[in-house]
Amino acid sequence: MLRIKPGSAIPTHTHTGDEYTILLEGSFSDESGIYKEGDFVVRDGRHKHRPVVTKDKVCICLTVTDAPIEFTGFFTRWLNPFIRRGHLAH
C-alpha cells in the first residue's frame, strides 16, 4: 500500500517482473498517461517510467509486484542491490 504526497514523484524505474497497481484515491501520471481513482495499471520490464502524483490530492494505491523494481536514475541506481536483497527475503 502506497500513500504518496501531492506533487511527489517516484524515481525513474523499470521492472524485473510484473507490477499491478490499483488507484484507491487521487491520481498520478507517467510517460504513458494519467491514471485516476479506480484505474488498474499493469507494468513489466518493457516499461520505464517516473510516476508523478497530481498536486491536488494525496495518491493512495495498492501495488503488487512479483519481482523487485530496478531504479534507472543516476542517483537512485545504488539502491538496486538493497531492493533485490529485500525482495528475495520475503
N, C-alpha and C positions, 0 to 999 in steps of 0.2 A: 504494500500500500504506500503510495507516494502522496505527500502534501507539499506542493511547491508554491512559493510566494508569487504574487502577481509580478510580471515583468522579468522573472528569473529565467535562466537558461540552463539546460543540461549540457555538459560539454559534448562536443562533436564525437560521435562514436559509430561503430558498426556492430554487427552481431556475429557470434561464433555458432549460433543456433537460432532458434525461433524465439520471438518476443511477442506476447499478446497483451494488449492494453485496452481496458475499457474505461472511458471517462465518466466519472461519477458526478463531478461538479467542475465548472469552469471550462476553459478551453486552452489549447496550445496550437502552435503552428510549427511546421518544419519545411524542408525543401519540397515536400510533396503536397502540401496543402494546409488547410485549417481544420482542426478537429474540435468538436463541441460535445457537451453533455450527451451521453448515450452512444457516442460513436465507439466502434470497435476497430482497433488498429493492429495490423499484423506486420512485423518486420522480420527480416532474416539477413543473412550475410551479403545479400545483394544491395542492402540499404545502408547508406552512410547518412546520418542526419544529426541535426542540432535542434532539439525541441526547445521552443521558447514559449513561455506562458504569457497569455494576453495580460495587459496591465490593469484590467478592470476587476479581476476576481481571482482568488486562490484556485489552484487546479488540484483536484483530488482524483487520483486514478489508481486502479488496481492493475499491476503489471506482473506478468508471469513469464519467466524465461526458462528454457531447458539447457542453457549454457551461458557462460558469462558474456557480458558485453566487452568490447575492446575499444578503449579510447584512442582516437587518432590525432588529437591535437598535440601541438608541440610541448605544452606544459603538463598535459594530463597523461601522456603515454607511460610515464614512470609508474603509474598506479596499476597497470595491467597485470603484472605478476601477483600482486596482492589480491586483486579481484579473482583471478583464476584459482588461486590457492583457497580463498574463502568459499568460492562456489563449490569446489570439489569436497570441502569438508562437510557439506550438508549431506 
